[in-house]
Structure formats: structure tokens, C-alpha cells
Amino acid sequence: MKILLFYQYFGTPKGSWSTRAYELTRRWVQAGHDVTVITAPYDKSDINSDGFISRQEIEGVKLIVVDSGDSNRLSTPVRALRAIRFALVSSYYALFRSYDVLIASSGPITIGLPMILAKTLRRKRTVFEVRDLWPAGGIELGLIGQGWQSKLALWFEALCYKKANLIVPCSPGMEASVNKRFPGRNTLVIPNASDPEVFQIARTRPAHVPEAIGEHSIFLYAGSLGLMDDCRQIVAAMESLKDQPISLVMVGDGAERQELENQAKETGNPNIHFLGLIPKTEVAKWFSIAVASFVTFKDFEVLHTSSPNKMFDSFAAGVPVIQSTKGWIKDLVEKHHCGINVSPSDPEDFAVAMKRLMTDDELRAQMAANAADLAKTRFNRTVLAEKYLTGLKELFPQ
């Protein structure tokens, strides 16, 4: 097949962002398929552009990079304009490039535009990948107005689902939401996945370890420090752990980083360290020495359906999670005993979980083994890439 993928945030392990598209597409190329990705620079990835349109190739995957980059540090209107520009340029390739199947990976929801045009005007096989439940998330978070803005966004979302031959939600919770609102659609869950080859390494000291950490037990947050991530609960938990040999390491960047650093100072606990963006290969070293990692989101129903890369990275490293969502991840943690569920509104609950994992070596070892097993089985990247490819092939009945 000739596969054309529209995804604004492509990146490799050299960057500090999700490698989902990279890991899937390079496996599809290895299986003999022709894959082109239309993408853009992202401040957390390693992909750059040397002009408005530039062409690159990574492990056989052809990249067309549109200089319409994104950052969660930008204002919502600026991000929206850049997303629209990316969608408009992408539409050109959807209308005039040769391909068999088109995949539009959302968010932002605007990436559905080239897919709609390809289906309507060229009768192409189309796939709509749902990485986030937008616009529902934007409406619930107050980023999209309740009047004509939300109505327009919801109408466009419905059109995207209508024009897709296959819908690929990234979590069971997302699939349930899609099926409830748009019954009868063809869906295939392909969650974000674990990469043991990147994260399953021997205990390795990272390049730059703050001297104050010493021999402390390390708890790690590695992900976006944005509006929806609710990292304040983690920082607040450290207020009651001032006398404990515990260091909190925050890897990542985002709109709330400065506020979190200010909050950390207010706790009076000197053992909170912000490292900013670092390559994924370096993040793996921090996981290798961490007791546990955090998966947190604001307590909104739409965010409980998330499929966060930080969790799959933790599983790949064999590190238990302390997580605060109430949906499918909570059920997963309970069933597979791979971490501890905590309340999203109780920092002391976080603190209790941290002390428990720090002091109970047997419990921590059991949870770590279960997390690593999930990475190798249920969330194995190679298995999921093959499953995704089978779903694409089924769009072309013999």
C-alpha cells in the first residue's frame, strides 16, 4: 500500500515527544509499504524545517515538513491559526498526491479537513485516528466557547467521523465515547504503546543529576506541564515529604511550568527539580533509577479517556505508576497491579502512595514486573503496528 499520514507532531527518540507515528510507520516500511508523513516542527520533537516545505527521510519513512509548528506555550488563537494553516497545506497533498489510504491523526481536529476532501472529491479510503477527544476536551476545559464555536466544532467532528472508513481511537474509553455518540461506525483501538528497546535499560546514571538528589529515592514525572496535566497535585504532595529522602524530578515543559516552579518554592521542599526538555534516550536513564512515575490529568470526564505516552514509557521501563484518572487506566492498574490509583484532588493521597512504594521493596518489585509484562504483551509496539496494518488492509476487500 501507499500510505499517506497527516500528523502534526512527528518525532523520533532523539526528541522529547511521543514517537508513536515514527514507531508505527517505520514498521510499516519494513513490511514493504510506501509511507509518507505530512508533519510540522514541534518544539518537543527533533524534526525541523529548512524552508516552508522541506523533504526528509527517516528509516525509509518519507517526511514532508510544513513550517507551521506548534507549542503548548503559544496562545490558543495562535495555535488554532497554525493548525488551520497546516490543514490547508495538507489538503493540497490529499487532493493531488498518489496514495491508497489516507490517515488523519487528530488532534487538532482541523487535520480532518484533508481527509474530508480526499473522501469527498477523490473517493479515497480514509482513516481518522483519535488521539484526543476534541472538541469535547476543549469545550470542557473552556478553550472553546459555548456558542457558535462549540456548535461548529462539534459539527466538524461529526463530519470527520462520517467521512472515515475506519476510526482508530487510542484508548477503550475513547472508543466508548465514539460508539455512544456515533453508533455503527467502524472502530479499531490502537493504544499508544511501549518501547522496551528504548526504555528497558540497566540502571544508568543520567548525564546531569542535581547534586542535592544524593541517595534519595527518585519519583519521576516525564511529560507535558500543560493546562490539562494537573501536576500541581504532585508538587503539593511534596510539601508533607520535606523530611523524607525523596526527590521529585519533573521532566518536560509547558504552559504551567513557571507556575509549578513557583509552587515548588512555596512548599519549602528543596527536593523538587525541574529539568525541562531532554532527549527521550536521556529520559530512559531517569526511568531506570526511578521508584515510580506519575500519570495525572485534571478531573474532567473527557481526560479520563486519555492514552498518555508517559504511562507507556513507564511500563516499558518496568516502573510502577501513581495515577489519578478514573477511567480505563484506573481499571488497568487495579486489574494488573502495576501501580497505585490515587484521588485527583488529594495531594496527601499522592504522598502516601510515594512513601508506600519507597518503603515496601517487595510491593514495588511486584508492580514493576507487572508493568514490564504489560509493555511486552498488551502494549507491544510491533504487535500493535501489525494489528493497525491489518485494519488498513481490510479497507481493500479482495
VENBEL-V911250 format. One record per residue. N is the residue number from 1. SS is DSSP state (2 for helix, 1 for strand, 0 for the rest). Layout:
BEGIN
n = {N	N}
ss = {SS	SS}
END
This chain:
BEGIN
n = {1	2	3	4	5	6	7	8	9	10	11	12	13	14	15	16	17	18	19	20	21	22	23	24	25	26	27	28	29	30	31	32	33	34	35	36	37	38	39	40	41	42	43	44	45	46	47	48	49	50	51	52	53	54	55	56	57	58	59	60	61	62	63	64	65	66	67	68	69	70	71	72	73	74	75	76	77	78	79	80	81	82	83	84	85	86	87	88	89	90	91	92	93	94	95	96	97	98	99	100	101	102	103	104	105	106	107	108	109	110	111	112	113	114	115	116	117	118	119	120	121	122	123	124	125	126	127	128	129	130	131	132	133	134	135	136	137	138	139	140	141	142	143	144	145	146	147	148	149	150	151	152	153	154	155	156	157	158	159	160	161	162	163	164	165	166	167	168	169	170	171	172	173	174	175	176	177	178	179	180	181	182	183	184	185	186	187	188	189	190	191	192	193	194	195	196	197	198	199	200	201	202	203	204	205	206	207	208	209	210	211	212	213	214	215	216	217	218	219	220	221	222	223	224	225	226	227	228	229	230	231	232	233	234	235	236	237	238	239	240	241	242	243	244	245	246	247	248	249	250	251	252	253	254	255	256	257	258	259	260	261	262	263	264	265	266	267	268	269	270	271	272	273	274	275	276	277	278	279	280	281	282	283	284	285	286	287	288	289	290	291	292	293	294	295	296	297	298	299	300	301	302	303	304	305	306	307	308	309	310	311	312	313	314	315	316	317	318	319	320	321	322	323	324	325	326	327	328	329	330	331	332	333	334	335	336	337	338	339	340	341	342	343	344	345	346	347	348	349	350	351	352	353	354	355	356	357	358	359	360	361	362	363	364	365	366	367	368	369	370	371	372	373	374	375	376	377	378	379	380	381	382	383	384	385	386	387	388	389	390	391	392	393	394	395	396	397	398}
ss = {0	1	1	1	1	1	0	0	0	0	0	0	0	0	0	0	0	0	0	2	2	2	2	2	2	2	2	2	2	2	0	0	0	1	1	1	1	1	1	1	1	1	0	0	0	0	0	0	0	0	0	0	1	1	1	1	1	1	0	0	1	1	1	1	1	1	1	1	1	1	0	0	0	0	0	2	2	2	2	2	2	2	2	2	2	2	2	2	2	2	2	2	2	2	2	2	0	0	0	0	1	1	1	1	1	1	0	0	2	2	2	2	2	2	2	2	2	2	2	2	2	2	0	0	1	1	1	1	1	1	0	0	0	0	0	2	2	2	2	2	0	0	0	0	0	0	0	2	2	2	2	2	2	2	2	2	2	2	2	2	2	2	2	0	0	1	1	1	1	0	0	2	2	2	2	2	2	2	2	2	2	0	0	0	0	0	1	0	0	0	0	0	0	1	0	2	2	2	2	0	0	0	0	0	0	0	0	0	0	0	2	2	2	0	0	0	1	1	1	1	1	1	0	0	0	0	0	0	0	0	0	2	2	2	2	2	2	2	2	2	2	0	0	0	0	1	1	1	1	1	1	0	0	0	0	0	2	2	2	2	2	2	2	2	2	2	2	0	0	0	0	1	1	1	1	1	0	0	0	2	2	2	2	2	2	2	2	2	0	1	1	1	1	1	1	0	0	0	0	0	2	2	2	2	2	0	0	0	2	2	2	2	2	2	2	2	2	0	0	1	1	1	1	0	0	0	0	2	2	2	2	2	2	2	2	2	0	0	1	1	1	0	0	0	0	0	2	2	2	2	2	2	2	2	2	2	2	2	2	0	2	2	2	2	2	2	2	2	2	2	2	2	2	2	2	2	0	0	0	1	2	2	2	2	2	2	2	2	2	2	2	2	2	0	0	0	0	0}
END
